[in-house]
Amino acid sequence: MSIRTETTTEESTVSEKFETIVPGMTFTEGPRWHDGRIWFSDLYTHKVQSAREDGSDLREEATVPNQPSGLGWLPDGRLLIVSMMDKTLLRREPDGTVVVHADLSDHVGGFLGDIIVDTQGRAYLGDFGFDLYAGEDMRCGCIHRVDPDGTITRVADDLWFPNGCVITDDNVMLVNETFGNRITAFDLTDSGMLVNRRVWATFGPLPTSRSADDAMKELTVSPDGSCIDSEGGVWLADIRQDRLLRLVDGEIVENVDPGSCVFACALGGEDGRTLFFCATPDFDVEARKSARDSSIVTMRVGVPAAR
């Protein structure tokens, strides 16, 4: 494992110590720091789990038969869970029962992935746009907003695999386009619409191939899950080059090699300076289903999570 700092006026504030706190998973995804615990999905055991900052007190929080992914919370504390394969958004009630919050199966062109929830309890979900697992040609995906009452509204389209999102202090939503070689920005209005679209970070041209495997080879950065710190810096998992990047104003300022494929990350911990990330050997579905070598790993950073 190593750390490389890109050309920048800043000094690296990243610790070189990595610690595996939750081993033995199939494919960890969707990490979130919430209520003093790190929460995450394990795709192929179909479990949402949580643990303390050091990985102790591991708990099963919910079972999602159609594969859990992104996580979020309503203002009243109820958990929202993306159910990938049946394209639904689930809600865990206070008594622990899991119910359908919104069924997006008639609204999306591909499986659901990540989610972000705003302060009003409105959830924003990206869809793949195509069936990645069946080897379909790539098509653009969309972002849909699900209001607290379950109403579904399309708020953005023409995105190349919209994935991890963050919302800045000044209400800008940054959307990772995993197959777009870029991060796209929108202004988030008071009514929950995404407007004033522009490119926040670009890493290279759009791929020319519509095969996902071939397109991946054309990418410089393939941004997956992300999180934001108190200075507006964005940490993201780059699945093209198996690294963690920190960007400020659209420019790479930190480049961390964790020694494994990484798919998502979250800032949290007692002081907000622990970066949790999902480490998995590869994206091979059958291999991941039969193995238990995915994990949650941590490292320390200098800038704490946004509050």
Stockholm file with secondary structure:
# STOCKHOLM 1.0

chainA/1-307         MSIRTETTTEESTVSEKFETIVPGMTFTEGPRWHDGRIWFSDLYTHKVQSAREDGSDLREEATVPNQPSGLGWLPDGRLLIVSMMDKTLLRREPDGTVVVHADLSDHVGGFLGDIIVDTQGRAYLGDFGFDLYAGEDMRCGCIHRVDPDGTITRVADDLWFPNGCVITDDNVMLVNETFGNRITAFDLTDSGMLVNRRVWATFGPLPTSRSADDAMKELTVSPDGSCIDSEGGVWLADIRQDRLLRLVDGEIVENVDPGSCVFACALGGEDGRTLFFCATPDFDVEARKSARDSSIVTMRVGVPAAR
#=GR chainA/1-307 SS CEEECCSCSSCCCCCSCCEEEEEEESCEEEEEEETTEEEEEETTTTEEEEECTTSCSCEEEEECTTCEEEEEECTTSCEEEEETTTTEEEEECTTSCEEEEEECTTTCSSCEEEEEECTTSCEEEEECSSCTTTTCCCCCEEEEEECTTCCEEEEEEEESSEEEEEECTTSEEEEEETTTTEEEEEEECTTSCEEEEEEEEECSCCCSCCSHHHHHHHCSCCEEEEEEBTTSCEEEEETTTTEEEEEETTEEEEEEECSSEEEEEEEESTTSCEEEEEEESCCCHHHHHHCCCEEEEEEECSSCBCC
#=GC SS_cons         CEEECCSCSSCCCCCSCCEEEEEEESCEEEEEEETTEEEEEETTTTEEEEECTTSCSCEEEEECTTCEEEEEECTTSCEEEEETTTTEEEEECTTSCEEEEEECTTTCSSCEEEEEECTTSCEEEEECSSCTTTTCCCCCEEEEEECTTCCEEEEEEEESSEEEEEECTTSEEEEEETTTTEEEEEEECTTSCEEEEEEEEECSCCCSCCSHHHHHHHCSCCEEEEEEBTTSCEEEEETTTTEEEEEETTEEEEEEECSSEEEEEEEESTTSCEEEEEEESCCCHHHHHHCCCEEEEEEECSSCBCC
//
